[in-house]
Structure formats: structure tokens, C-alpha cells
């Protein structure tokens, strides 16, 4: 009987070892399954983030891909405006009868270029009596003015433009400032002399 008892004990030990091994296998399989599921979810989240990033980059490329071209094209519009002003102020050309026709043609080209800009979401920054905003404007000079509140734009030296919500070129402006009493007195003395 002792042999049978020993066999039974041996079988019990083996079965308990098998049972522990089976439980360990189940735990490790469950852990592996959870670990694999976690890795899968992380990979899916990473893929989704990457897809969103690519979509944003594509959108930005379409919106702002022409940024440098648009910025350089502003020089054409500036030069047309300078040409019109130079021709109007030239004493020799003022006597020419065909001057107005020529200026009208330049104005048509200027309007066409402005229209093309507007179709491509390039808009001029409005500066007329606006408050100075360093995000949109670049102050080139300060102008003493008793009527205007300090920081108001009184003069536009060069037009600024936006491409969508992005600054293409800041507007170069003259900004009002308070009249300094000392400067005011100096100017009055100069006028008296």
C-alpha cells in the first residue's frame, strides 16, 4: 500500500504541477494577449496621428505652397503703382496727350493683378485709421498729431498683405504719437525766425 500511496502522492504532485503549469500558461497567455492588444491599440493610435499629420501637411502645402511666389509677386504690384506715380509727376510727360490712355492701361493691369490676388486668398491689410498692431504692421515713422489717439495709423508707406490667415508682408506705416511740448515749442520758435 505504501507503493500505492506513493504513487497517489506522486500523481497528486504531478497533477498539481500540471495544474500550476496550466494556470501559469493561462496567465502568461492572458498577459501576452493583453500586451499584444495594448501594442495593437498603440500602433493604431500612432497610425491615426500620422494620418492626421499628413492631412494637415497636404492642406498646408496647398494653402501656403505658393507663399514665396505670392510674396515675390507683390513687387510687381508695387512697381506698377510706383510707375503710375512717377509718370504723373514727370513734367515732360504731363504735356503728352496720350498719357491718360497709358495710365488707364496701367490701372487695368493693376486691377487684374489685384483680382488674381483676391481669387487666391491674398488680401490687402486695411490700415486706414486703424490701431497699430505689431503682428500686421511695421512702424516706419512716428507722426505728432494732437487730434489722433497715440498708436493710430496715419500714413501707409507700403501696403501689407495676408495669405489666408498668414501674414505675407507687413504694412509699413506711420503711427501717431502725442505732441511733445518741448518739440512743439522748438517748432514754434523756428517758425518765428
NULUM-773779 format. One record per atom (N, C-alpha, C): atom name; x, y, z; residue number from 1. Coordinates in steps of 0.2 Angstrom, whole numbers, plus 2048, in hexadecimal, padded with zeros to 3 digits. Each point is the difference from the previous one (the first is absolute). Layout:
BEGIN
  a east north  up   k
 CA    X     Y   Z NUM
...
END
This chain:
BEGIN
  a east north  up   k
  N  804   7FA 800   1
 CA  7FC   806 800   1
  C  804   806 800   1
  N  806   800 803   2
 CA  804   805 800   2
  C  802   802 7F9   2
  N  800   7FB 7FC   3
 CA  802   802 7F9   3
  C  7FA   803 7FC   3
  N  7FA   7FE 802   4
 CA  7FA   803 7FD   4
  C  800   808 803   4
  N  801   800 806   5
 CA  800   807 803   5
  C  805   805 7FD   5
  N  806   7FD 7FF   6
 CA  805   804 7FD   6
  C  7FF   801 7F9   6
  N  7FC   7FC 7FC   7
 CA  7FE   801 7FA   7
  C  7FB   805 800   7
  N  7FB   800 804   8
 CA  7FB   805 801   8
  C  803   807 801   8
  N  805   800 805   9
 CA  803   806 802   9
  C  804   803 7FA   9
  N  803   7FB 7FC  10
 CA  804   802 7FA  10
  C  7FB   803 7FB  10
  N  7FB   7FD 7FF  11
 CA  7FB   802 7FB  11
  C  7FD   807 802  11
  N  7FE   800 807  12
 CA  7FE   807 802  12
  C  805   805 7FF  12
  N  806   7FF 801  13
 CA  805   805 7FF  13
  C  801   802 7F9  13
  N  7FF   7FB 7FC  14
 CA  801   801 7F8  14
  C  7F9   804 7FE  14
  N  7FB   7FE 803  15
 CA  7FA   803 7FE  15
  C  800   807 802  15
  N  802   801 806  16
 CA  800   807 803  16
  C  806   804 7FC  16
  N  805   7FD 7FE  17
 CA  805   804 7FC  17
  C  7FD   801 7F9  17
  N  7FC   7FB 7FD  18
 CA  7FD   802 7FA  18
  C  7FB   805 800  18
  N  7FC   800 806  19
 CA  7FB   805 801  19
  C  803   807 801  19
  N  806   800 804  20
 CA  803   807 800  20
  C  803   802 7FA  20
  N  803   7FB 7FC  21
 CA  803   802 7F9  21
  C  7FA   802 7FC  21
  N  7FA   7FD 800  22
 CA  7FB   802 7FC  22
  C  7FD   807 802  22
  N  800   801 806  23
 CA  7FE   807 803  23
  C  805   805 7FE  23
  N  806   7FE 800  24
 CA  806   805 7FE  24
  C  7FF   801 7F9  24
  N  7FF   7FB 7FC  25
 CA  7FF   801 7F9  25
  C  7FA   804 7FE  25
  N  7FB   7FF 804  26
 CA  7FA   804 7FF  26
  C  802   808 801  26
  N  803   801 806  27
 CA  802   807 802  27
  C  804   803 7FB  27
  N  805   7FC 7FE  28
 CA  805   803 7FB  28
  C  7FD   801 7F9  28
  N  7FB   7FB 7FE  29
 CA  7FD   801 7FA  29
  C  7FB   807 801  29
  N  7FD   800 805  30
 CA  7FC   806 801  30
  C  804   807 800  30
  N  805   7FF 804  31
 CA  805   806 800  31
  C  802   802 7F9  31
  N  802   7FB 7FD  32
 CA  803   801 7F9  32
  C  7FA   803 7FB  32
  N  7FA   7FD 801  33
 CA  7FB   803 7FC  33
  C  7FE   807 802  33
  N  801   802 806  34
 CA  7FF   807 802  34
  C  805   804 7FE  34
  N  806   7FE 800  35
 CA  806   803 7FE  35
  C  800   801 7F8  35
  N  7FE   7FB 7FD  36
 CA  7FF   801 7F8  36
  C  7FA   805 7FF  36
  N  7FB   7FF 803  37
 CA  7FA   805 7FF  37
  C  802   807 801  37
  N  804   801 806  38
 CA  803   807 801  38
  C  804   802 7FB  38
  N  805   7FC 7FD  39
 CA  804   802 7FB  39
  C  7FC   802 7F9  39
  N  7FB   7FC 7FF  40
 CA  7FC   801 7FA  40
  C  7FC   807 801  40
  N  7FD   801 806  41
 CA  7FD   806 801  41
  C  805   806 7FF  41
  N  806   800 803  42
 CA  805   805 7FF  42
  C  802   801 7F9  42
  N  800   7FB 7FC  43
 CA  802   800 7F9  43
  C  7FB   803 7FC  43
  N  7FA   7FF 802  44
 CA  7FA   803 7FC  44
  C  7FF   807 802  44
  N  802   802 806  45
 CA  7FF   807 802  45
  C  806   804 7FC  45
  N  806   7FD 800  46
 CA  805   803 7FC  46
  C  7FF   801 7F9  46
  N  7FD   7FB 7FD  47
 CA  7FE   800 7F9  47
  C  7FB   806 7FF  47
  N  7FB   800 804  48
 CA  7FB   805 800  48
  C  803   807 800  48
  N  805   801 805  49
 CA  803   807 801  49
  C  804   801 7FA  49
  N  804   7FC 7FD  50
 CA  804   801 7FA  50
  C  7FB   802 7FA  50
  N  7FB   7FC 800  51
 CA  7FB   802 7FA  51
  C  7FE   807 801  51
  N  7FE   802 806  52
 CA  7FE   807 801  52
  C  805   805 7FE  52
  N  807   7FF 802  53
 CA  805   804 7FF  53
  C  801   801 7F8  53
  N  800   7FA 7FD  54
 CA  800   800 7F8  54
  C  7FB   804 7FD  54
  N  7FA   800 803  55
 CA  7FA   804 7FD  55
  C  802   807 801  55
  N  802   802 806  56
 CA  801   807 802  56
  C  806   803 7FB  56
  N  805   7FB 7FF  57
 CA  806   803 7FC  57
  C  7FE   800 7F9  57
  N  7FB   7FC 7FD  58
 CA  7FE   801 7F9  58
  C  7FB   806 800  58
  N  7FC   801 805  59
 CA  7FC   806 800  59
  C  804   807 800  59
  N  806   800 804  60
 CA  804   805 801  60
  C  804   801 7F9  60
  N  802   7FB 7FD  61
 CA  803   800 7FA  61
  C  7FC   804 7FA  61
  N  7FA   7FE 800  62
 CA  7FB   803 7FB  62
  C  7FF   807 802  62
  N  7FF   802 806  63
 CA  7FF   807 802  63
  C  806   804 800  63
  N  805   7FE 802  64
 CA  806   804 801  64
  C  806   7FE 7FB  64
  N  7FF   7FB 7FC  65
 CA  805   7FE 7FB  65
  C  802   806 7FB  65
  N  7FC   804 7FF  66
 CA  801   806 7FC  66
  C  802   806 803  66
  N  802   7FF 807  67
 CA  801   806 804  67
  C  806   804 7FD  67
  N  805   7FD 7FF  68
 CA  806   804 7FD  68
  C  7FF   803 7F9  68
  N  7FC   7FD 7FC  69
 CA  7FE   803 7FA  69
  C  7FC   806 801  69
  N  7FB   7FF 804  70
 CA  7FB   806 802  70
  C  804   806 802  70
  N  805   7FE 805  71
 CA  804   806 803  71
  C  804   803 7FB  71
  N  803   7FD 7FB  72
 CA  804   803 7FB  72
  C  7FB   804 7FB  72
  N  7FA   7FD 7FF  73
 CA  7FC   803 7FB  73
  C  7FD   807 803  73
  N  801   801 806  74
 CA  7FE   807 803  74
  C  804   805 7FD  74
  N  806   7FF 7FE  75
 CA  805   805 7FE  75
  C  7FD   802 7F9  75
  N  7FD   7FC 7FC  76
 CA  7FD   802 7FA  76
  C  7FB   806 801  76
  N  7FB   7FE 805  77
 CA  7FB   805 801  77
  C  803   807 803  77
  N  805   7FF 804  78
 CA  803   806 803  78
  C  804   804 7FA  78
  N  803   7FD 7FB  79
 CA  803   803 7FB  79
  C  7FB   804 7FB  79
  N  7FB   7FC 7FF  80
 CA  7FA   804 7FC  80
  C  7FE   806 803  80
  N  7FF   800 807  81
 CA  7FE   806 803  81
  C  805   805 800  81
  N  806   7FF 801  82
 CA  806   804 800  82
  C  800   804 7F9  82
  N  7FF   7FB 7FB  83
 CA  801   803 7F9  83
  C  7FA   805 7FE  83
  N  7FA   7FE 803  84
 CA  7FB   805 7FF  84
  C  801   807 803  84
  N  803   800 806  85
 CA  801   806 804  85
  C  806   804 7FC  85
  N  805   7FC 7FE  86
 CA  806   803 7FD  86
  C  7FE   804 7F9  86
  N  7FB   7FC 7FC  87
 CA  7FE   803 7FA  87
  C  7FC   806 801  87
  N  7FB   800 805  88
 CA  7FC   806 802  88
  C  804   806 802  88
  N  806   7FF 804  89
 CA  804   805 802  89
  C  805   802 7FC  89
  N  801   7FD 7FA  90
 CA  805   802 7FB  90
  C  7FE   806 7FC  90
  N  803   806 800  91
 CA  7FE   806 7FD  91
  C  800   7FF 7F8  91
  N  805   7FD 7FE  92
 CA  800   7FF 7F8  92
  C  7FA   7FC 7FE  92
  N  7FF   7FA 803  93
 CA  7FA   7FC 7FE  93
  C  7F9   803 801  93
  N  800   805 805  94
 CA  7F9   803 801  94
  C  7FD   803 7FA  94
  N  805   802 7FB  95
 CA  7FD   804 7FA  95
  C  7FE   7FB 7FB  95
  N  801   7FA 801  96
 CA  7FF   7FA 7FB  96
  C  7F8   7FF 800  96
  N  7FD   800 7FA  97
 CA  7F9   7FF 800  97
  C  7FE   7F9 801  97
  N  804   7FB 7FF  98
 CA  7FE   7F9 800  98
  C  802   7FE 808  98
  N  802   804 804  99
 CA  802   7FE 807  99
  C  7FA   7FD 803  99
  N  7FA   802 800 100
 CA  7FB   7FE 804 100
  C  7FE   7F9 7FD 100
  N  800   7FE 7FA 101
 CA  7FF   7FA 7FD 101
  C  805   7FB 803 101
  N  806   802 800 102
 CA  805   7FB 802 102
  C  7FF   7FF 808 102
  N  7FF   805 804 103
 CA  7FE   7FF 807 103
  C  7FA   7FC 801 103
  N  7FB   800 7FC 104
 CA  7FA   7FC 800 104
  C  802   7F9 7FF 104
  N  804   7FF 7FB 105
 CA  803   7F9 7FF 105
  C  803   7FD 806 105
  N  805   804 803 106
 CA  803   7FE 806 106
  C  7FB   7FE 806 106
  N  7FB   804 800 107
 CA  7FB   7FF 805 107
  C  7FC   7FA 7FF 107
  N  7FF   7FE 7FA 108
 CA  7FD   7FA 7FE 108
  C  804   7FA 802 108
  N  806   800 7FF 109
 CA  805   7FB 801 109
  C  800   7FF 808 109
  N  800   806 803 110
 CA  801   800 808 110
  C  7F9   7FC 803 110
  N  7FA   802 7FD 111
 CA  7FA   7FD 802 111
  C  800   7F9 7FF 111
  N  802   7FE 7FA 112
 CA  801   7F8 7FE 112
  C  804   7FD 805 112
  N  806   802 802 113
 CA  804   7FD 805 113
  C  7FD   800 807 113
  N  7FD   805 802 114
 CA  7FC   800 806 114
  C  7FB   7FB 800 114
  N  7FC   7FF 7FB 115
 CA  7FB   7FB 7FF 115
  C  803   7F9 801 115
  N  805   7FF 7FD 116
 CA  803   7F9 800 116
  C  802   7FF 807 116
  N  803   805 804 117
 CA  802   7FF 807 117
  C  7FA   7FE 804 117
  N  7FA   804 7FF 118
 CA  7FA   7FF 804 118
  C  7FE   7F9 7FF 118
  N  800   7FD 7F9 119
 CA  7FE   7FA 7FF 119
  C  804   7FA 803 119
  N  806   802 801 120
 CA  805   7FB 804 120
  C  801   802 807 120
  N  7FB   803 803 121
 CA  7FF   801 807 121
  C  806   805 803 121
  N  802   804 7FC 122
 CA  805   805 802 122
  C  7FD   807 800 122
  N  7FF   802 806 123
 CA  7FC   807 802 123
  C  805   805 803 123
  N  7FE   806 7FE 124
 CA  804   806 802 124
  C  7FE   801 807 124
  N  805   802 805 125
 CA  7FE   802 807 125
  C  7FE   807 800 125
  N  7FA   801 803 126
 CA  7FD   806 801 126
  C  803   804 805 126
  N  803   806 7FF 127
 CA  804   804 805 127
  C  7FC   807 801 127
  N  7FB   801 7FC 128
 CA  7FD   807 801 128
  C  7FD   801 807 128
  N  804   805 803 129
 CA  7FE   802 807 129
  C  7FF   7FA 805 129
  N  804   7FA 7FF 130
 CA  800   7FB 804 130
  C  805   800 806 130
  N  7FF   7FD 805 131
 CA  805   800 806 131
  C  806   7FB 7FD 131
  N  806   803 802 132
 CA  806   7FC 7FE 132
  C  800   7F9 803 132
  N  801   7FB 7FC 133
 CA  801   7F9 803 133
  C  806   7FE 7FD 133
  N  805   7FE 805 134
 CA  807   7FE 7FE 134
  C  800   7F9 7FC 134
  N  7FA   7FC 800 135
 CA  800   7FA 7FD 135
  C  7FE   801 7F8 135
  N  7FD   806 7FF 136
 CA  7FE   802 7F9 136
  C  804   806 7FD 136
  N  803   804 804 137
 CA  803   806 7FE 137
  C  807   801 802 137
  N  804   804 7FC 138
 CA  806   802 802 138
  C  801   807 800 138
  N  801   803 806 139
 CA  800   807 801 139
  C  807   803 7FD 139
  N  7FF   804 7FB 140
 CA  806   803 7FD 140
  C  802   807 803 140
  N  7FA   804 802 141
 CA  801   806 802 141
  C  7FB   802 805 141
  N  801   805 805 142
 CA  7FB   802 805 142
  C  7FE   807 7FD 142
  N  7FA   802 801 143
 CA  7FE   806 7FD 143
  C  7FC   804 806 143
  N  802   806 802 144
 CA  7FD   803 806 144
  C  7F9   803 7FD 144
  N  7FB   7FE 804 145
 CA  7F9   802 7FE 145
  C  7FC   801 806 145
  N  7FD   806 801 146
 CA  7FC   802 806 146
  C  7F9   7FD 7FF 146
  N  7FE   7FF 7FA 147
 CA  7F9   7FD 7FF 147
  C  7FF   7F9 801 147
  N  805   7FC 7FE 148
 CA  800   7F9 7FF 148
  C  802   7FD 807 148
  N  7FD   7FA 802 149
 CA  803   7FD 806 149
  C  806   7FD 7FF 149
  N  805   800 805 150
 CA  807   7FC 7FE 150
  C  7FF   7F9 7FE 150
  N  804   7FE 7FC 151
 CA  800   7F9 7FD 151
  C  7FB   7FF 7FA 151
  N  7FD   805 7FE 152
 CA  7FB   800 7FA 152
  C  805   801 7FA 152
  N  7FE   7FC 7FB 153
 CA  804   800 7F9 153
  C  7FD   806 7FC 153
  N  805   805 7FF 154
 CA  7FE   806 7FC 154
  C  802   7FF 7F9 154
  N  805   7FC 7FE 155
 CA  803   800 7FA 155
  C  802   7F9 7FE 155
  N  7FF   7FE 7FA 156
 CA  802   7FA 7FD 156
  C  805   801 7FB 156
  N  806   7FD 802 157
 CA  806   801 7FB 157
  C  800   7FB 7FB 157
  N  7FF   7FA 802 158
 CA  800   7FA 7FC 158
  C  7FA   7FB 802 158
  N  7FC   7FE 7FB 159
 CA  7FA   7FC 802 159
  C  803   7F9 803 159
  N  7FC   7FD 805 160
 CA  802   7F9 802 160
  C  7FA   7FC 7FE 160
  N  802   7F9 800 161
 CA  7FB   7FB 7FD 161
  C  800   7FA 804 161
  N  7FB   7FC 800 162
 CA  7FF   7FA 804 162
  C  7FE   7FB 7FA 162
  N  803   7FA 802 163
 CA  7FE   7FA 7FC 163
  C  7FC   7FB 804 163
  N  7F9   801 7FF 164
 CA  7FC   7FC 805 164
  C  801   804 807 164
  N  802   7FC 805 165
 CA  801   802 806 165
  C  807   801 802 165
  N  804   800 7FB 166
 CA  807   800 801 166
  C  803   807 7FD 166
  N  804   803 804 167
 CA  803   807 7FE 167
  C  805   7FF 7FA 167
  N  7FE   803 7FA 168
 CA  805   7FF 7FA 168
  C  805   806 801 168
  N  7FE   806 801 169
 CA  804   806 801 169
  C  7FD   805 804 169
  N  804   802 805 170
 CA  7FD   805 805 170
  C  7FF   807 7FC 170
  N  7FB   804 802 171
 CA  7FF   806 7FE 171
  C  805   805 803 171
  N  803   804 7FC 172
 CA  805   805 803 172
  C  7FC   806 801 172
  N  800   803 806 173
 CA  7FB   805 802 173
  C  804   806 804 173
  N  7FC   805 800 174
 CA  802   806 804 174
  C  7FB   800 806 174
  N  802   800 806 175
 CA  7FB   800 806 175
  C  800   806 804 175
  N  7FA   802 802 176
 CA  800   807 804 176
  C  803   7FF 807 176
  N  802   805 802 177
 CA  803   801 807 177
  C  7FE   806 803 177
  N  800   801 807 178
 CA  7FE   806 803 178
  C  805   806 7FE 178
  N  7FE   806 800 179
 CA  804   805 7FF 179
  C  804   802 806 179
  N  807   800 7FF 180
 CA  804   801 806 180
  C  801   808 801 180
  N  7FE   802 806 181
 CA  800   808 800 181
  C  806   803 7FF 181
  N  806   7FD 801 182
 CA  807   803 7FF 182
  C  801   800 7F8 182
  N  7FE   7FB 7FD 183
 CA  801   800 7F8 183
  C  7FB   805 7FD 183
  N  7FA   801 803 184
 CA  7FB   805 7FE 184
  C  803   807 800 184
  N  803   801 806 185
 CA  803   807 801 185
  C  805   801 7FC 185
  N  805   7FB 7FE 186
 CA  805   801 7FC 186
  C  7FE   801 7F9 186
  N  7FA   7FD 7FD 187
 CA  7FE   801 7FA 187
  C  7FD   807 7FF 187
  N  7FD   803 806 188
 CA  7FD   806 800 188
  C  805   806 7FF 188
  N  806   7FE 804 189
 CA  805   805 7FF 189
  C  803   800 7F9 189
  N  801   7FA 7FD 190
 CA  803   800 7F9 190
  C  7FB   804 7FB 190
  N  7FA   7FF 801 191
 CA  7FB   804 7FC 191
  C  800   807 801 191
  N  802   803 806 192
 CA  800   807 801 192
  C  806   803 7FD 192
  N  806   7FC 7FF 193
 CA  806   803 7FD 193
  C  7FF   800 7F9 193
END
